[in-house]
Amino acid sequence: TINIIREERPGYDQLVERMKQHGGYIVCGDKYMRSAQFRELIKDLPQPKLALNCTGGETVTEMSRLLAPGGTLVTYGGMARRPVT
């Protein structure tokens, strides 16, 4: 799994470690997801077929760009309080 969380959230570092302990293969912040380093990190992985979004805002646009053709993006929340763009 690739897990993307908001970098500005309280307890970010602790949450990254907890998610890794529970099997998160890649756990990173939303700003890192937009970087060239992130693209390099995932370049040899199969493109994701499913994205789950509970935040909304610009992050969901970036997530959709990572999906394999025919992939599915499910939005079930809006914690950012910004529209899905």
N, CA, C and O atoms as a GROMACS GRO file, in nm:
protein
  340
    1THR      N    1   0.083  -0.118   0.000
    1THR     CA    2   0.000   0.000   0.000
    1THR      C    3   0.088   0.125   0.000
    1THR      O    4   0.198   0.125   0.055
    2ILE      N    5   0.038   0.227  -0.062
    2ILE     CA    6   0.098   0.360  -0.056
    2ILE      C    7   0.002   0.445   0.027
    2ILE      O    8  -0.114   0.462  -0.010
    3ASN      N    9   0.050   0.497   0.137
    3ASN     CA   10  -0.033   0.570   0.232
    3ASN      C   11   0.011   0.716   0.234
    3ASN      O   12   0.127   0.745   0.263
    4ILE      N   13  -0.079   0.806   0.205
    4ILE     CA   14  -0.048   0.948   0.198
    4ILE      C   15  -0.127   1.018   0.308
    4ILE      O   16  -0.250   1.008   0.315
    5ILE      N   17  -0.055   1.089   0.394
    5ILE     CA   18  -0.120   1.159   0.504
    5ILE      C   19  -0.079   1.306   0.502
    5ILE      O   20   0.024   1.342   0.444
    6ARG      N   21  -0.158   1.388   0.565
    6ARG     CA   22  -0.129   1.531   0.570
    6ARG      C   23  -0.006   1.556   0.658
    6ARG      O   24   0.000   1.510   0.772
    7GLU      N   25   0.090   1.627   0.605
    7GLU     CA   26   0.214   1.653   0.678
    7GLU      C   27   0.195   1.747   0.796
    7GLU      O   28   0.271   1.741   0.893
    8GLU      N   29   0.094   1.834   0.789
    8GLU     CA   30   0.075   1.932   0.897
    8GLU      C   31  -0.006   1.879   1.014
    8GLU      O   32  -0.029   1.952   1.111
    9ARG      N   33  -0.050   1.754   1.007
    9ARG     CA   34  -0.131   1.699   1.115
    9ARG      C   35  -0.047   1.677   1.241
    9ARG      O   36   0.071   1.645   1.231
   10PRO      N   37  -0.105   1.695   1.358
   10PRO     CA   38  -0.032   1.668   1.483
   10PRO      C   39   0.007   1.520   1.490
   10PRO      O   40  -0.070   1.433   1.451
   11GLY      N   41   0.126   1.492   1.540
   11GLY     CA   42   0.170   1.354   1.556
   11GLY      C   43   0.208   1.285   1.427
   11GLY      O   44   0.201   1.162   1.418
   12TYR      N   45   0.246   1.362   1.326
   12TYR     CA   46   0.277   1.306   1.193
   12TYR      C   47   0.380   1.192   1.201
   12TYR      O   48   0.356   1.084   1.148
   13ASP      N   49   0.493   1.216   1.265
   13ASP     CA   50   0.600   1.115   1.269
   13ASP      C   51   0.554   0.987   1.339
   13ASP      O   52   0.586   0.876   1.294
   14GLN      N   53   0.481   1.002   1.447
   14GLN     CA   54   0.431   0.884   1.518
   14GLN      C   55   0.332   0.806   1.432
   14GLN      O   56   0.331   0.683   1.434
   15LEU      N   57   0.248   0.877   1.358
   15LEU     CA   58   0.151   0.810   1.271
   15LEU      C   59   0.220   0.735   1.158
   15LEU      O   60   0.180   0.624   1.123
   16VAL      N   61   0.325   0.794   1.100
   16VAL     CA   62   0.401   0.725   0.996
   16VAL      C   63   0.453   0.592   1.050
   16VAL      O   64   0.436   0.489   0.985
   17GLU      N   65   0.514   0.594   1.165
   17GLU     CA   66   0.570   0.471   1.222
   17GLU      C   67   0.460   0.369   1.255
   17GLU      O   68   0.478   0.250   1.232
   18ARG      N   69   0.349   0.416   1.308
   18ARG     CA   70   0.238   0.325   1.341
   18ARG      C   71   0.184   0.258   1.215
   18ARG      O   72   0.157   0.138   1.214
   19MET      N   73   0.168   0.337   1.108
   19MET     CA   74   0.115   0.281   0.984
   19MET      C   75   0.211   0.179   0.925
   19MET      O   76   0.168   0.078   0.870
   20LYS      N   77   0.341   0.203   0.936
   20LYS     CA   78   0.440   0.107   0.888
   20LYS      C   79   0.435  -0.021   0.970
   20LYS      O   80   0.448  -0.130   0.915
   21GLN      N   81   0.415  -0.009   1.100
   21GLN     CA   82   0.404  -0.127   1.186
   21GLN      C   83   0.284  -0.212   1.149
   21GLN      O   84   0.284  -0.334   1.169
   22HIS      N   85   0.180  -0.148   1.094
   22HIS     CA   86   0.058  -0.220   1.055
   22HIS      C   87   0.060  -0.261   0.908
   22HIS      O   88  -0.042  -0.302   0.854
   23GLY      N   89   0.176  -0.250   0.844
   23GLY     CA   90   0.188  -0.302   0.708
   23GLY      C   91   0.191  -0.200   0.596
   23GLY      O   92   0.190  -0.237   0.479
   24GLY      N   93   0.193  -0.072   0.629
   24GLY     CA   94   0.203   0.030   0.524
   24GLY      C   95   0.338   0.018   0.454
   24GLY      O   96   0.442   0.035   0.518
   25TYR      N   97   0.339  -0.011   0.327
   25TYR     CA   98   0.463  -0.028   0.252
   25TYR      C   99   0.534   0.105   0.233
   25TYR      O  100   0.653   0.118   0.262
   26ILE      N  101   0.460   0.204   0.185
   26ILE     CA  102   0.509   0.341   0.172
   26ILE      C  103   0.414   0.430   0.249
   26ILE      O  104   0.292   0.426   0.227
   27VAL      N  105   0.467   0.511   0.339
   27VAL     CA  106   0.388   0.608   0.414
   27VAL      C  107   0.459   0.742   0.400
   27VAL      O  108   0.574   0.756   0.440
   28CYS      N  109   0.389   0.839   0.344
   28CYS     CA  110   0.453   0.969   0.322
   28CYS      C  111   0.351   1.082   0.331
   28CYS      O  112   0.230   1.059   0.336
   29GLY      N  113   0.402   1.202   0.334
   29GLY     CA  114   0.318   1.320   0.341
   29GLY      C  115   0.267   1.364   0.206
   29GLY      O  116   0.321   1.327   0.102
   30ASP      N  117   0.160   1.443   0.209
   30ASP     CA  118   0.098   1.488   0.085
   30ASP      C  119   0.189   1.578   0.003
   30ASP      O  120   0.183   1.575  -0.120
   31LYS      N  121   0.273   1.657   0.066
   31LYS     CA  122   0.365   1.741  -0.010
   31LYS      C  123   0.474   1.657  -0.075
   31LYS      O  124   0.514   1.686  -0.188
   32TYR      N  125   0.523   1.556  -0.006
   32TYR     CA  126   0.624   1.466  -0.063
   32TYR      C  127   0.568   1.392  -0.185
   32TYR      O  128   0.641   1.365  -0.280
   33MET      N  129   0.439   1.360  -0.182
   33MET     CA  130   0.377   1.289  -0.293
   33MET      C  131   0.389   1.368  -0.423
   33MET      O  132   0.386   1.308  -0.531
   34ARG      N  133   0.402   1.498  -0.415
   34ARG     CA  134   0.410   1.583  -0.534
   34ARG      C  135   0.554   1.600  -0.583
   34ARG      O  136   0.577   1.673  -0.680
   35SER      N  137   0.650   1.536  -0.519
   35SER     CA  138   0.791   1.560  -0.550
   35SER      C  139   0.847   1.460  -0.652
   35SER      O  140   0.791   1.352  -0.673
   36ALA      N  141   0.957   1.498  -0.713
   36ALA     CA  142   1.028   1.409  -0.805
   36ALA      C  143   1.083   1.288  -0.730
   36ALA      O  144   1.091   1.178  -0.786
   37GLN      N  145   1.120   1.305  -0.604
   37GLN     CA  146   1.171   1.194  -0.524
   37GLN      C  147   1.064   1.086  -0.505
   37GLN      O  148   1.094   0.967  -0.508
   38PHE      N  149   0.940   1.128  -0.487
   38PHE     CA  150   0.832   1.031  -0.472
   38PHE      C  151   0.811   0.954  -0.602
   38PHE      O  152   0.796   0.832  -0.601
   39ARG      N  153   0.811   1.024  -0.714
   39ARG     CA  154   0.796   0.959  -0.845
   39ARG      C  155   0.907   0.855  -0.866
   39ARG      O  156   0.883   0.746  -0.918
   40GLU      N  157   1.028   0.890  -0.825
   40GLU     CA  158   1.141   0.797  -0.836
   40GLU      C  159   1.119   0.675  -0.746
   40GLU      O  160   1.147   0.562  -0.786
   41LEU      N  161   1.068   0.698  -0.626
   41LEU     CA  162   1.043   0.592  -0.530
   41LEU      C  163   0.945   0.487  -0.583
   41LEU      O  164   0.963   0.368  -0.560
   42ILE      N  165   0.841   0.533  -0.654
   42ILE     CA  166   0.736   0.440  -0.696
   42ILE      C  167   0.748   0.395  -0.842
   42ILE      O  168   0.665   0.317  -0.889
   43LYS      N  169   0.849   0.441  -0.913
   43LYS     CA  170   0.855   0.415  -1.057
   43LYS      C  171   0.857   0.267  -1.094
   43LYS      O  172   0.807   0.231  -1.201
   44ASP      N  173   0.912   0.182  -1.011
   44ASP     CA  174   0.920   0.039  -1.043
   44ASP      C  175   0.805  -0.042  -0.986
   44ASP      O  176   0.799  -0.164  -1.004
   45LEU      N  177   0.713   0.024  -0.917
   45LEU     CA  178   0.596  -0.044  -0.861
   45LEU      C  179   0.483  -0.046  -0.963
   45LEU      O  180   0.475   0.043  -1.048
   46PRO      N  181   0.396  -0.146  -0.956
   46PRO     CA  182   0.276  -0.141  -1.041
   46PRO      C  183   0.192  -0.019  -1.004
   46PRO      O  184   0.186   0.020  -0.888
   47GLN      N  185   0.127   0.041  -1.104
   47GLN     CA  186   0.040   0.154  -1.075
   47GLN      C  187  -0.077   0.108  -0.989
   47GLN      O  188  -0.132   0.001  -1.012
   48PRO      N  189  -0.115   0.188  -0.891
   48PRO     CA  190  -0.228   0.151  -0.805
   48PRO      C  191  -0.358   0.140  -0.885
   48PRO      O  192  -0.380   0.213  -0.982
   49LYS      N  193  -0.442   0.047  -0.843
   49LYS     CA  194  -0.573   0.028  -0.907
   49LYS      C  195  -0.685   0.087  -0.825
   49LYS      O  196  -0.797   0.102  -0.873
   50LEU      N  197  -0.656   0.121  -0.699
   50LEU     CA  198  -0.757   0.175  -0.609
   50LEU      C  199  -0.696   0.285  -0.525
   50LEU      O  200  -0.586   0.269  -0.471
   51ALA      N  201  -0.766   0.396  -0.513
   51ALA     CA  202  -0.726   0.505  -0.424
   51ALA      C  203  -0.844   0.539  -0.335
   51ALA      O  204  -0.957   0.553  -0.383
   52LEU      N  205  -0.818   0.552  -0.206
   52LEU     CA  206  -0.921   0.589  -0.109
   52LEU      C  207  -0.887   0.727  -0.056
   52LEU      O  208  -0.777   0.749  -0.005
   53ASN      N  209  -0.980   0.819  -0.067
   53ASN     CA  210  -0.956   0.958  -0.030
   53ASN      C  211  -1.054   1.001   0.078
   53ASN      O  212  -1.176   0.996   0.058
   54CYS      N  213  -1.001   1.043   0.192
   54CYS     CA  214  -1.088   1.096   0.296
   54CYS      C  215  -1.061   1.244   0.322
   54CYS      O  216  -1.119   1.302   0.413
   55THR      N  217  -0.974   1.305   0.242
   55THR     CA  218  -0.933   1.443   0.267
   55THR      C  219  -0.993   1.542   0.170
   55THR      O  220  -1.044   1.646   0.212
   56GLY      N  221  -0.989   1.512   0.042
   56GLY     CA  222  -1.036   1.606  -0.060
   56GLY      C  223  -0.927   1.703  -0.098
   56GLY      O  224  -0.810   1.679  -0.070
   57GLY      N  225  -0.964   1.812  -0.162
   57GLY     CA  226  -0.868   1.914  -0.201
   57GLY      C  227  -0.775   1.867  -0.312
   57GLY      O  228  -0.808   1.776  -0.388
   58GLU      N  229  -0.660   1.932  -0.321
   58GLU     CA  230  -0.565   1.907  -0.429
   58GLU      C  231  -0.503   1.767  -0.424
   58GLU      O  232  -0.464   1.713  -0.528
   59THR      N  233  -0.493   1.709  -0.306
   59THR     CA  234  -0.430   1.578  -0.292
   59THR      C  235  -0.500   1.473  -0.376
   59THR      O  236  -0.436   1.385  -0.432
   60VAL      N  237  -0.632   1.481  -0.384
   60VAL     CA  238  -0.706   1.381  -0.460
   60VAL      C  239  -0.673   1.389  -0.610
   60VAL      O  240  -0.674   1.287  -0.679
   61THR      N  241  -0.644   1.507  -0.660
   61THR     CA  242  -0.604   1.521  -0.800
   61THR      C  243  -0.473   1.448  -0.824
   61THR      O  244  -0.459   1.376  -0.923
   62GLU      N  245  -0.379   1.466  -0.734
   62GLU     CA  246  -0.250   1.398  -0.747
   62GLU      C  247  -0.266   1.247  -0.736
   62GLU      O  248  -0.201   1.171  -0.807
   63MET      N  249  -0.353   1.203  -0.646
   63MET     CA  250  -0.377   1.060  -0.632
   63MET      C  251  -0.433   1.001  -0.761
   63MET      O  252  -0.393   0.893  -0.803
   64SER      N  253  -0.525   1.072  -0.822
   64SER     CA  254  -0.586   1.020  -0.944
   64SER      C  255  -0.484   1.008  -1.057
   64SER      O  256  -0.496   0.920  -1.142
   65ARG      N  257  -0.385   1.094  -1.058
   65ARG     CA  258  -0.280   1.087  -1.161
   65ARG      C  259  -0.191   0.964  -1.145
   65ARG      O  260  -0.126   0.922  -1.241
   66LEU      N  261  -0.187   0.908  -1.027
   66LEU     CA  262  -0.105   0.790  -1.002
   66LEU      C  263  -0.174   0.660  -1.040
   66LEU      O  264  -0.108   0.557  -1.056
   67LEU      N  265  -0.306   0.663  -1.054
   67LEU     CA  266  -0.382   0.540  -1.078
   67LEU      C  267  -0.354   0.478  -1.214
   67LEU      O  268  -0.326   0.547  -1.312
   68ALA      N  269  -0.362   0.347  -1.217
   68ALA     CA  270  -0.351   0.273  -1.343
   68ALA      C  271  -0.474   0.306  -1.429
   68ALA      O  272  -0.578   0.343  -1.376
   69PRO      N  273  -0.462   0.292  -1.560
   69PRO     CA  274  -0.580   0.310  -1.645
   69PRO      C  275  -0.694   0.219  -1.598
   69PRO      O  276  -0.673   0.101  -1.571
   70GLY      N  277  -0.812   0.276  -1.588
   70GLY     CA  278  -0.928   0.200  -1.539
   70GLY      C  279  -0.934   0.189  -1.388
   70GLY      O  280  -1.022   0.122  -1.334
   71GLY      N  281  -0.840   0.255  -1.317
   71GLY     CA  282  -0.838   0.250  -1.171
   71GLY      C  283  -0.959   0.322  -1.112
   71GLY      O  284  -1.029   0.396  -1.182
   72THR      N  285  -0.981   0.301  -0.984
   72THR     CA  286  -1.096   0.357  -0.915
   72THR      C  287  -1.050   0.446  -0.801
   72THR      O  288  -0.961   0.410  -0.724
   73LEU      N  289  -1.111   0.564  -0.790
   73LEU     CA  290  -1.085   0.655  -0.680
   73LEU      C  291  -1.215   0.674  -0.604
   73LEU      O  292  -1.316   0.713  -0.661
   74VAL      N  293  -1.212   0.645  -0.474
   74VAL     CA  294  -1.330   0.656  -0.389
   74VAL      C  295  -1.306   0.768  -0.289
   74VAL      O  296  -1.210   0.764  -0.213
   75THR      N  297  -1.394   0.868  -0.288
   75THR     CA  298  -1.389   0.974  -0.190
   75THR      C  299  -1.499   0.948  -0.088
   75THR      O  300  -1.616   0.934  -0.123
   76TYR      N  301  -1.461   0.943   0.040
   76TYR     CA  302  -1.558   0.916   0.145
   76TYR      C  303  -1.551   1.016   0.259
   76TYR      O  304  -1.610   0.994   0.365
   77GLY      N  305  -1.481   1.125   0.239
   77GLY     CA  306  -1.472   1.227   0.342
   77GLY      C  307  -1.417   1.356   0.284
   77GLY      O  308  -1.379   1.362   0.167
   78GLY      N  309  -1.412   1.459   0.366
   78GLY     CA  310  -1.364   1.588   0.321
   78GLY      C  311  -1.294   1.663   0.433
   78GLY      O  312  -1.327   1.778   0.461
   79MET      N  313  -1.198   1.600   0.496
   79MET     CA  314  -1.129   1.658   0.611
   79MET      C  315  -1.059   1.791   0.578
   79MET      O  316  -1.043   1.875   0.667
   80ALA      N  317  -1.019   1.811   0.453
   80ALA     CA  318  -0.953   1.936   0.415
   80ALA      C  319  -1.051   2.051   0.408
   80ALA      O  320  -1.013   2.168   0.411
   81ARG      N  321  -1.179   2.017   0.400
   81ARG     CA  322  -1.285   2.118   0.385
   81ARG      C  323  -1.265   2.202   0.261
   81ARG      O  324  -1.299   2.320   0.257
   82ARG      N  325  -1.207   2.137   0.159
   82ARG     CA  326  -1.190   2.198   0.028
   82ARG      C  327  -1.251   2.102  -0.074
   82ARG      O  328  -1.253   1.981  -0.052
   83PRO      N  329  -1.300   2.154  -0.184
   83PRO     CA  330  -1.363   2.067  -0.283
   83PRO      C  331  -1.263   1.970  -0.346
   83PRO      O  332  -1.143   1.998  -0.354
   84VAL      N  333  -1.314   1.858  -0.391
   84VAL     CA  334  -1.235   1.766  -0.470
   84VAL      C  335  -1.217   1.830  -0.606
   84VAL      O  336  -1.315   1.861  -0.674
   85THR      N  337  -1.092   1.851  -0.645
   85THR     CA  338  -1.065   1.918  -0.772
   85THR      C  339  -1.014   1.821  -0.876
   85THR      O  340  -0.987   1.860  -0.990
   0.00000   0.00000   0.00000
